[in-house]
Amino acid sequence: MRILITGGRGMVGRNFIDHEGAAEHEILAPSSRDLDLRDFASVSTWFAKHSPDVVVHAAGRVGGIQANISEPVAFLMENLDMGRNVVMAAREVGVKRLLNLGSSCMYPRNAPNPLSEDKVLTGELEPTNEGYALAKILVARLCDYIVREDASFQYKTLVPCNLYGRHDKFDPKHSHLVPAIIHKIHEAKKSGSNEVEVWGTGNVRREFMYAGDLADCMWRALKHFDTLPPLMNVGLGADLSILDYYNAVARVIGYSGGFVHDLTKPEGMAQKLVSIDRLEEWGWRATTTLDEGIAQTYQFYTQGLQA
């Protein structure tokens, strides 16, 4: 197949391209310089020229709590524009299969955990990343509406839990939790500091999956697209506290210092654990342990420092 992967330079896209399944297909992964997904005319022209058989939409503006709070307009508009332009251009040229990547931020802040797929749009969103969540919800709904109007189109959405892994962003201004922890603890060990700051109590719980596992699930989805549910979570089915992640990174890196808590910082939702009932029924499970994933991510991080 000729497969377009948007966001091919991002963490999810690069892990998708690195996967062994990619060797059997022609992968199109234009950079943002080659194709501005925010410009519908450019996207439409590109689709007409290259005629992909399948589209995987993994592009997006992403970041942690700090970035989402400081730039809500960009997180809403850029993700909405990219998503709708890709989906509508795909429909325009007759691409019949599209795999859209959503986010567990789509779920209401007070929805009971584990978060089942039918809970989307049933309550108030988490304020710290509301703009990003709204964009992801709208694009997923757009996929649904296209299928409702014409069942020959199969536009489906995977909803991953939080991710980390190789090709992650480690800059504190843009990073998510696990790469941010890796950077902080590496710097503390290098400088000989015996304290690392933790935002909040460290008691809120999160589910982080290795990005290589998500890539494996995405390739299985393309291979078994007919059996893939229209909306499906991809996660581990288990979560840990924020402090557990700090301790895991410290263990893998070999840091023996302690942690101090800044209780003035936001922590987000108390828990965000996705249900994997549909995922298990479909027949897939993640295989990378937390320590294995952190070790591979840390190796990538240190290689980048040496480059």
N, C-alpha and C positions, 0 to 999 in steps of 0.2 A: 504494500500500500504506500501511497504518497501521503505522509502524515505531516500536517502543520502543527507545531508546538509553539504557542505564544509564550513569552517569558522564558525562552530557551537559554537565556544567560543568567536566569535566577536559580535559586537553590532547587526548587522542584523540577524546573526544566532541565537543568544539567544532570540531575540524578536520573531523570527519565531517559535522557540521551545516553548516559553512561551504562544503562541497563543492557544486559545481553540481548534482550528482545529487539533492541533498536537495529541490530545488525541485519535483520531480515527485511528491513523496509527502507524507503527513501524518506529521510527526515528533513523537513524544511523548518529552519529555526532563525528567522530574520531578527536581527538586532533592532533596538529602538531607533538607531540611526537609519537603518534600511527601511523600516516601516513604523510610522507613528500610529499606534493603535488608537490614539485619541482623535484622529482625523478620519471620518467615515469615507470621504472620497478616496483617500489613499488606500484605505483597507479594501474598499470595494474594487478598486483597480487592481490591486495586488491579487485578490482572490480570483478575479476574472483571468488574469495572466497565468497563474500557477496551477489552478484547478486541483486543489488537494482532494484526496478521497475521504479523509477523516481530519477533523480539527480537534485539538486538545487545547483548551483555553486555561493556561496556568499563569498568565501574566497578571501583574497587579502591583499597586503601590502598597508596600507592607512595612510594618514597624511595630515597636512595642508600645506600652502605655504612654510613655513620654511623647513619642512622635504623634500618636493618635490624638492626644489632648491638645497639642500645640498646632496641629495642622488639619483640623476636621474638614475644611472645605476641600482640600486636595484629596484626602482619603475618600470622601464621598464622590466627588466629580470625576476624578481620574479613573477610579475603579468602575464607576457606572459607565463612563464613556467607552472605556476599553471593552468592557463586557458586552454592551449592547452593539457596538460596532462590529465586533467579531461575530457575534451570533447572527445579526441581521445580514452581514455580508455573506456568511455561510449559507443562509437560507436563500439569498438572492441568486447565488450561482448554483444552487441545487445540491449542496453538500448534505448527504442524508444522515451522517453520523457525527455527532459533536459531543465531546466529553468536557464538561464544565467543572472547574474546581471552585467549590464554595469554601465556607469556613465555619467552625463551631461558634464563632461570634454571632452567627445568624440566630442563635437561640435566645429566648427571653432570659433576662438576668435572674428571675425568680422561678424558672421552670424546674421541676423536680429532676434530680439526677438519678440514674443516667439519662441523658437527653435523647429522646426518641424523635425520629424524623417528623412525626406528626405534630410536634410542638412548635415548629416554625410559625411565626406570626400569631402566636397566642398570648403575647404579653409584651411588656416594656423591655427594651433592649438595654444592655449595659452602657451607661453614659460615656465611659472612657473610650469606647471604640464604636460608637453608634453610627458615625458616618460610613465607616468601612463596612459594618454589618448591613446597613440599609442597601448599599450598592450590591453586595453579594446576594441579598434576598431578591432584589429586583431582577438581577440577571438570571438567577435560578428560576424565578417565576416566568420570565420571558421564554426560557427553554420549554417550560411546561405549556405555555400558551401556544407556541408554535406547533407542538405535538398535538394539542387539542384541535387545532385548525386543520392539520394535515398529518394523519397517522403514518404516512410514509417517511416522515422525518423522525429520527431517534436522537433527541437532544437530552442528555442525562447529566445529572450533577452528583459528584462525590463531595462529601463534607468531611474533610480531614480534621482530626483533632490538632492540637498545637504540634509544630514540627521543629526539628533541629537536624543538623547533619553537615556533611561535606558541602562546600559552596555556600555556606551560611554567611550572614553579615555579622561581623564582630565589633563594628564601630558602636560605642555606647549610644550614640545619637539615633541609630536606626535598628539596633539589634533587638531580638526577642530574648526571652528569659535565659535559656540554656547557653547560647553563645555569649550573652552578656556576663553570665556567671563564669564561663571559661576565661573570658578576657580579664575579669576582675581578679580571679584567683591566680591566674598566671602572673599578672602584674604584681600581686601581693607576694607571691613566692619569689619572684625575681628581685624585688626590692627589699626582701627580708621583713616585710610588715607582718605583724602577728594579729591583725584585725582586718576583716572584710565587711563592708557595710551591706546590710540586707534591707530592702525597702519593706516597711511594715513589720508585722509580727512574724512573717514566714509561715503562718499556719494555713493560709488559703491553699487550696488543692488544685493541681493542674495535671493534665494528661499530655505527655510529650512523646511523640513517636519519631523514630529515625526516618529521615526523608527517603533513604534507600528502600525502606519497606513500602512507603507510599508509592514510589515508582513501580515496584513490583506489582502492587495492586492495580495501578493504572494500566500496565501492560496486560494483566489478566482481564481487565475490563474491556480492552479493545479486542481481545481474542474471543471473549464470551459476551459480546455486547447485547445479544438478544435476550440473555437471561439476567442482565444487570438491571436492578430496580431503577425507576426514574430518579429517585433521590435516595442516597445511601451514605451513612456515616462510615468513615474509615478511622479506626482507632484501636486502642489496646484493650479496652474494657476494664482498666485499672488506672488509678491516679496516685499521686504522691503530693506531700506538702512542698511548698517552695523551699523550706529548709532542708528537706530530703534531697532536693536537687543540688543545693549548695554542698551538702555532705558528700554526695556521689561524685561531683566534680573534684572536690578536695581529695577524695580517696583515689581517683584515677590519676590526678596530677601529682599527688604526693605532697599536698599542703597540710601542715599541721597546726596552723593558726586557728583563731576563733572568729566569731561573728558578732557584730553589733547591729542593733536594729534602729532604723530611723522611722519612728512611728508617725511622722508627719507626711510620709509619702503614701500615695494611693496604692491599693492592692488589687482592685478590680473585684470581679465576682468571687464569692466565697468558694465555689467549686464549679468546675466545668468538665464534666466527664460524659463522653458520648456513649450512647447505647450501641452495642455491636451485634444485636440480635439479627438484623437483616444481613449484616456482613458475614456472620458465621453460617447463617442459613444458605447464603450464596456460595460459601465454601472457601473462605480465605482468612488467614490469620497472620499477623506480624511475627517475625522470628528473631529480630535483633534485640538483645537485652540492653538495659540502660547503660551498664558499664561498657559493653562492646561499642555501643553507639557513641558514647562520650569519648572513648579512646580513639575511634576513627575520626571524629570531629576535631579532637584536640590535635591529632596528627596533621590534619589539613590546616588547622590554624597556625601551627608552628612552622609548617612548610611555607605558608604565606609570609610569615615574619622573616624567613631566611631568603625569600626571593628578591 
